[in-house]
């Protein structure tokens, strides 16, 4: 959803009923990490790109 503000991108994710948002900025690119935000709880965590698939598994 490039080219839109972060706020607009979160609105799109909410409208599409996404479970998570993955945020990748310059710092995350340099560190090999992403910020994973659970849209149901608002909880955010920084995870490595390698651990992202397991963190995105289906919620219980």
Biopython code that builds the backbone (N, CA, C, O; Angstrom):
import numpy as np
from Bio.PDB.StructureBuilder import StructureBuilder

atoms = [
    (1, "UNK", "N", (0.850, -1.171, 0.000)),
    (1, "UNK", "CA", (0.000, 0.000, 0.000)),
    (1, "UNK", "C", (0.895, 1.234, 0.000)),
    (1, "UNK", "O", (0.599, 2.221, 0.673)),
    (2, "UNK", "N", (1.956, 1.177, -0.731)),
    (2, "UNK", "CA", (2.929, 2.272, -0.781)),
    (2, "UNK", "C", (2.302, 3.539, -1.331)),
    (2, "UNK", "O", (1.289, 3.504, -2.029)),
    (3, "UNK", "N", (2.928, 4.659, -1.001)),
    (3, "UNK", "CA", (2.472, 5.940, -1.505)),
    (3, "UNK", "C", (1.412, 6.589, -0.630)),
    (3, "UNK", "O", (1.033, 7.736, -0.866)),
    (4, "UNK", "N", (0.934, 5.879, 0.365)),
    (4, "UNK", "CA", (-0.063, 6.425, 1.280)),
    (4, "UNK", "C", (0.588, 6.664, 2.635)),
    (4, "UNK", "O", (1.609, 6.063, 2.968)),
    (5, "UNK", "N", (-0.027, 7.557, 3.410)),
    (5, "UNK", "CA", (0.491, 7.799, 4.759)),
    (5, "UNK", "C", (0.296, 6.543, 5.604)),
    (5, "UNK", "O", (-0.530, 5.688, 5.283)),
    (6, "UNK", "N", (1.057, 6.444, 6.675)),
    (6, "UNK", "CA", (0.928, 5.293, 7.574)),
    (6, "UNK", "C", (-0.497, 5.227, 8.117)),
    (6, "UNK", "O", (-1.080, 4.146, 8.208)),
    (7, "UNK", "N", (-1.053, 6.375, 8.475)),
    (7, "UNK", "CA", (-2.422, 6.419, 8.995)),
    (7, "UNK", "C", (-3.408, 5.854, 7.971)),
    (7, "UNK", "O", (-4.297, 5.080, 8.325)),
    (8, "UNK", "N", (-3.253, 6.238, 6.717)),
    (8, "UNK", "CA", (-4.136, 5.739, 5.662)),
    (8, "UNK", "C", (-3.963, 4.237, 5.468)),
    (8, "UNK", "O", (-4.936, 3.525, 5.221)),
    (9, "UNK", "N", (-2.740, 3.760, 5.579)),
    (9, "UNK", "CA", (-2.490, 2.330, 5.426)),
    (9, "UNK", "C", (-3.138, 1.536, 6.556)),
    (9, "UNK", "O", (-3.674, 0.453, 6.319)),
    (10, "UNK", "N", (-3.096, 2.061, 7.787)),
    (10, "UNK", "CA", (-3.762, 1.385, 8.904)),
    (10, "UNK", "C", (-5.277, 1.381, 8.704)),
    (10, "UNK", "O", (-5.942, 0.409, 9.064)),
    (11, "UNK", "N", (-5.827, 2.450, 8.138)),
    (11, "UNK", "CA", (-7.264, 2.494, 7.860)),
    (11, "UNK", "C", (-7.650, 1.424, 6.845)),
    (11, "UNK", "O", (-8.676, 0.760, 6.995)),
    (12, "UNK", "N", (-6.825, 1.257, 5.809)),
    (12, "UNK", "CA", (-7.078, 0.214, 4.812)),
    (12, "UNK", "C", (-7.036, -1.158, 5.470)),
    (12, "UNK", "O", (-7.903, -1.994, 5.215)),
    (13, "UNK", "N", (-6.045, -1.393, 6.306)),
    (13, "UNK", "CA", (-5.924, -2.681, 7.002)),
    (13, "UNK", "C", (-7.153, -2.933, 7.869)),
    (13, "UNK", "O", (-7.662, -4.052, 7.909)),
    (14, "UNK", "N", (-7.626, -1.916, 8.554)),
    (14, "UNK", "CA", (-8.809, -2.055, 9.395)),
    (14, "UNK", "C", (-10.040, -2.354, 8.546)),
    (14, "UNK", "O", (-10.840, -3.223, 8.891)),
    (15, "UNK", "N", (-10.188, -1.648, 7.459)),
    (15, "UNK", "CA", (-11.326, -1.846, 6.559)),
    (15, "UNK", "C", (-11.338, -3.255, 5.968)),
    (15, "UNK", "O", (-12.397, -3.850, 5.770)),
    (16, "UNK", "N", (-10.149, -3.774, 5.691)),
    (16, "UNK", "CA", (-10.018, -5.120, 5.126)),
    (16, "UNK", "C", (-10.053, -6.205, 6.201)),
    (16, "UNK", "O", (-9.955, -7.395, 5.901)),
    (17, "UNK", "N", (-10.194, -5.779, 7.456)),
    (17, "UNK", "CA", (-10.252, -6.693, 8.611)),
    (17, "UNK", "C", (-8.992, -7.547, 8.741)),
    (17, "UNK", "O", (-9.052, -8.738, 9.047)),
    (18, "UNK", "N", (-7.868, -6.913, 8.505)),
    (18, "UNK", "CA", (-6.577, -7.596, 8.652)),
    (18, "UNK", "C", (-6.334, -7.897, 10.124)),
    (18, "UNK", "O", (-6.718, -7.121, 11.000)),
    (19, "UNK", "N", (-5.697, -9.021, 10.385)),
    (19, "UNK", "CA", (-5.377, -9.396, 11.764)),
    (19, "UNK", "C", (-4.122, -8.676, 12.243)),
    (19, "UNK", "O", (-4.010, -8.327, 13.418)),
    (20, "UNK", "N", (-3.186, -8.457, 11.335)),
    (20, "UNK", "CA", (-1.896, -7.854, 11.676)),
    (20, "UNK", "C", (-1.502, -6.811, 10.645)),
    (20, "UNK", "O", (-1.978, -6.827, 9.510)),
    (21, "UNK", "N", (-0.629, -5.910, 11.055)),
    (21, "UNK", "CA", (0.088, -5.017, 10.148)),
    (21, "UNK", "C", (1.572, -5.261, 10.382)),
    (21, "UNK", "O", (2.014, -5.458, 11.514)),
    (22, "UNK", "N", (2.319, -5.245, 9.307)),
    (22, "UNK", "CA", (3.771, -5.372, 9.386)),
    (22, "UNK", "C", (4.351, -4.043, 8.923)),
    (22, "UNK", "O", (4.097, -3.596, 7.804)),
    (23, "UNK", "N", (5.129, -3.418, 9.795)),
    (23, "UNK", "CA", (5.714, -2.116, 9.503)),
    (23, "UNK", "C", (7.208, -2.292, 9.291)),
    (23, "UNK", "O", (7.914, -2.848, 10.132)),
    (24, "UNK", "N", (7.678, -1.800, 8.134)),
    (24, "UNK", "CA", (9.100, -1.893, 7.809)),
    (24, "UNK", "C", (9.579, -0.508, 7.388)),
    (24, "UNK", "O", (9.226, -0.009, 6.318)),
    (25, "UNK", "N", (10.375, 0.092, 8.237)),
    (25, "UNK", "CA", (10.972, 1.386, 7.936)),
    (25, "UNK", "C", (12.460, 1.228, 7.686)),
    (25, "UNK", "O", (12.978, 0.112, 7.634)),
    (26, "UNK", "N", (13.138, 2.347, 7.533)),
    (26, "UNK", "CA", (14.581, 2.310, 7.269)),
    (26, "UNK", "C", (15.348, 1.599, 8.375)),
    (26, "UNK", "O", (16.240, 0.797, 8.099)),
    (27, "UNK", "N", (15.003, 1.890, 9.628)),
    (27, "UNK", "CA", (15.703, 1.256, 10.755)),
    (27, "UNK", "C", (15.495, -0.250, 10.761)),
    (27, "UNK", "O", (16.429, -1.013, 11.007)),
    (28, "UNK", "N", (14.262, -0.676, 10.488)),
    (28, "UNK", "CA", (13.961, -2.106, 10.460)),
    (28, "UNK", "C", (14.697, -2.795, 9.314)),
    (28, "UNK", "O", (15.225, -3.894, 9.481)),
    (29, "UNK", "N", (14.731, -2.155, 8.164)),
    (29, "UNK", "CA", (15.477, -2.727, 7.037)),
    (29, "UNK", "C", (16.940, -2.931, 7.394)),
    (29, "UNK", "O", (17.518, -3.979, 7.108)),
    (30, "UNK", "N", (17.532, -1.926, 8.020)),
    (30, "UNK", "CA", (18.947, -2.008, 8.390)),
    (30, "UNK", "C", (19.200, -3.100, 9.425)),
    (30, "UNK", "O", (20.249, -3.743, 9.409)),
    (31, "UNK", "N", (18.233, -3.309, 10.329)),
    (31, "UNK", "CA", (18.409, -4.281, 11.411)),
    (31, "UNK", "C", (17.921, -5.680, 11.055)),
    (31, "UNK", "O", (18.150, -6.625, 11.811)),
    (32, "UNK", "N", (17.249, -5.825, 9.913)),
    (32, "UNK", "CA", (16.703, -7.134, 9.548)),
    (32, "UNK", "C", (15.496, -7.516, 10.379)),
    (32, "UNK", "O", (15.244, -8.697, 10.619)),
    (33, "UNK", "N", (14.746, -6.505, 10.821)),
    (33, "UNK", "CA", (13.567, -6.746, 11.652)),
    (33, "UNK", "C", (12.340, -6.088, 11.035)),
    (33, "UNK", "O", (12.437, -5.348, 10.056)),
    (34, "UNK", "N", (11.187, -6.374, 11.627)),
    (34, "UNK", "CA", (9.934, -5.707, 11.275)),
    (34, "UNK", "C", (9.182, -5.443, 12.569)),
    (34, "UNK", "O", (9.437, -6.090, 13.585)),
    (35, "UNK", "N", (8.263, -4.502, 12.531)),
    (35, "UNK", "CA", (7.369, -4.281, 13.660)),
    (35, "UNK", "C", (6.050, -4.949, 13.300)),
    (35, "UNK", "O", (5.442, -4.638, 12.276)),
    (36, "UNK", "N", (5.617, -5.863, 14.149)),
    (36, "UNK", "CA", (4.379, -6.600, 13.940)),
    (36, "UNK", "C", (3.338, -6.057, 14.906)),
    (36, "UNK", "O", (3.538, -6.077, 16.121)),
    (37, "UNK", "N", (2.219, -5.569, 14.360)),
    (37, "UNK", "CA", (1.167, -5.014, 15.207)),
    (37, "UNK", "C", (-0.074, -5.880, 15.090)),
    (37, "UNK", "O", (-0.598, -6.090, 13.996)),
    (38, "UNK", "N", (-0.538, -6.380, 16.225)),
    (38, "UNK", "CA", (-1.783, -7.140, 16.294)),
    (38, "UNK", "C", (-2.909, -6.116, 16.310)),
    (38, "UNK", "O", (-3.033, -5.352, 17.266)),
    (39, "UNK", "N", (-3.724, -6.090, 15.273)),
    (39, "UNK", "CA", (-4.750, -5.059, 15.169)),
    (39, "UNK", "C", (-5.923, -5.287, 16.115)),
    (39, "UNK", "O", (-6.681, -4.354, 16.382)),
    (40, "UNK", "N", (-6.090, -6.487, 16.621)),
    (40, "UNK", "CA", (-7.167, -6.756, 17.575)),
    (40, "UNK", "C", (-6.828, -6.218, 18.960)),
    (40, "UNK", "O", (-7.697, -5.695, 19.658)),
    (41, "UNK", "N", (-5.563, -6.348, 19.357)),
    (41, "UNK", "CA", (-5.162, -5.947, 20.710)),
    (41, "UNK", "C", (-4.375, -4.641, 20.742)),
    (41, "UNK", "O", (-4.280, -3.997, 21.786)),
    (42, "UNK", "N", (-3.811, -4.249, 19.598)),
    (42, "UNK", "CA", (-2.961, -3.064, 19.548)),
    (42, "UNK", "C", (-1.533, -3.339, 19.970)),
    (42, "UNK", "O", (-0.690, -2.442, 19.935)),
    (43, "UNK", "N", (-1.250, -4.577, 20.371)),
    (43, "UNK", "CA", (0.092, -4.946, 20.829)),
    (43, "UNK", "C", (1.074, -4.916, 19.658)),
    (43, "UNK", "O", (0.773, -5.404, 18.568)),
    (44, "UNK", "N", (2.238, -4.342, 19.897)),
    (44, "UNK", "CA", (3.302, -4.275, 18.893)),
    (44, "UNK", "C", (4.533, -4.983, 19.412)),
    (44, "UNK", "O", (4.844, -4.929, 20.601)),
    (45, "UNK", "N", (5.232, -5.652, 18.505)),
    (45, "UNK", "CA", (6.499, -6.268, 18.878)),
    (45, "UNK", "C", (7.437, -6.213, 17.689)),
    (45, "UNK", "O", (7.008, -6.238, 16.535)),
    (46, "UNK", "N", (8.716, -6.137, 17.985)),
    (46, "UNK", "CA", (9.736, -6.162, 16.950)),
    (46, "UNK", "C", (10.228, -7.591, 16.826)),
    (46, "UNK", "O", (10.636, -8.209, 17.810)),
    (47, "UNK", "N", (10.186, -8.110, 15.606)),
    (47, "UNK", "CA", (10.604, -9.492, 15.359)),
    (47, "UNK", "C", (11.557, -9.519, 14.170)),
    (47, "UNK", "O", (11.550, -8.616, 13.334)),
    (48, "UNK", "N", (12.370, -10.557, 14.106)),
    (48, "UNK", "CA", (13.247, -10.707, 12.948)),
    (48, "UNK", "C", (12.412, -11.148, 11.754)),
    (48, "UNK", "O", (11.324, -11.702, 11.911)),
    (49, "UNK", "N", (12.927, -10.900, 10.580)),
    (49, "UNK", "CA", (12.213, -11.346, 9.379)),
    (49, "UNK", "C", (12.088, -12.858, 9.362)),
    (49, "UNK", "O", (11.105, -13.392, 8.848)),
    (50, "UNK", "N", (13.076, -13.559, 9.920)),
    (50, "UNK", "CA", (13.040, -15.024, 9.942)),
    (50, "UNK", "C", (11.910, -15.552, 10.819)),
    (50, "UNK", "O", (11.314, -16.580, 10.498)),
    (51, "UNK", "N", (11.603, -14.863, 11.928)),
    (51, "UNK", "CA", (10.553, -15.360, 12.817)),
    (51, "UNK", "C", (9.160, -14.860, 12.444)),
    (51, "UNK", "O", (8.175, -15.277, 13.053)),
    (52, "UNK", "N", (9.063, -13.979, 11.461)),
    (52, "UNK", "CA", (7.770, -13.420, 11.068)),
    (52, "UNK", "C", (6.753, -14.486, 10.652)),
    (52, "UNK", "O", (5.614, -14.424, 11.115)),
    (53, "UNK", "N", (7.098, -15.455, 9.807)),
    (53, "UNK", "CA", (6.081, -16.447, 9.405)),
    (53, "UNK", "C", (5.453, -17.190, 10.582)),
    (53, "UNK", "O", (4.241, -17.408, 10.597)),
    (54, "UNK", "N", (6.252, -17.576, 11.556)),
    (54, "UNK", "CA", (5.688, -18.302, 12.694)),
    (54, "UNK", "C", (4.817, -17.397, 13.556)),
    (54, "UNK", "O", (3.856, -17.865, 14.167)),
    (55, "UNK", "N", (5.138, -16.118, 13.614)),
    (55, "UNK", "CA", (4.337, -15.172, 14.405)),
    (55, "UNK", "C", (3.010, -14.844, 13.722)),
    (55, "UNK", "O", (2.059, -14.414, 14.375)),
    (56, "UNK", "N", (2.950, -15.048, 12.401)),
    (56, "UNK", "CA", (1.724, -14.759, 11.659)),
    (56, "UNK", "C", (0.810, -15.970, 11.538)),
    (56, "UNK", "O", (-0.193, -15.917, 10.826)),
    (57, "UNK", "N", (1.139, -17.053, 12.218)),
    (57, "UNK", "CA", (0.296, -18.247, 12.143)),
    (57, "UNK", "C", (-1.090, -17.935, 12.691)),
    (57, "UNK", "O", (-1.278, -16.954, 13.411)),
    (58, "UNK", "N", (-2.037, -18.762, 12.352)),
    (58, "UNK", "CA", (-3.434, -18.553, 12.726)),
    (58, "UNK", "C", (-3.572, -18.435, 14.236)),
    (58, "UNK", "O", (-2.997, -19.214, 14.996)),
    (59, "UNK", "N", (-4.352, -17.437, 14.650)),
    (59, "UNK", "CA", (-4.602, -17.226, 16.078)),
    (59, "UNK", "C", (-5.491, -18.334, 16.612)),
    (59, "UNK", "O", (-6.308, -18.901, 15.886)),
    (60, "UNK", "N", (-5.315, -18.637, 17.908)),
    (60, "UNK", "CA", (-6.182, -19.632, 18.569)),
    (60, "UNK", "C", (-7.554, -19.058, 18.783)),
    (60, "UNK", "O", (-8.429, -19.735, 19.323)),
]
sb = StructureBuilder()
sb.init_structure("model")
sb.init_model(0)
sb.init_chain("A")
sb.init_seg("    ")
for serial, (resi, resn, name, xyz) in enumerate(atoms, 1):
    if name == "N":
        sb.init_residue(resn, " ", resi, " ")
    sb.init_atom(name, np.array(xyz, "f"), 0.0, 1.0, " ", f" {name:<3s}", serial, name[0])
structure = sb.get_structure()
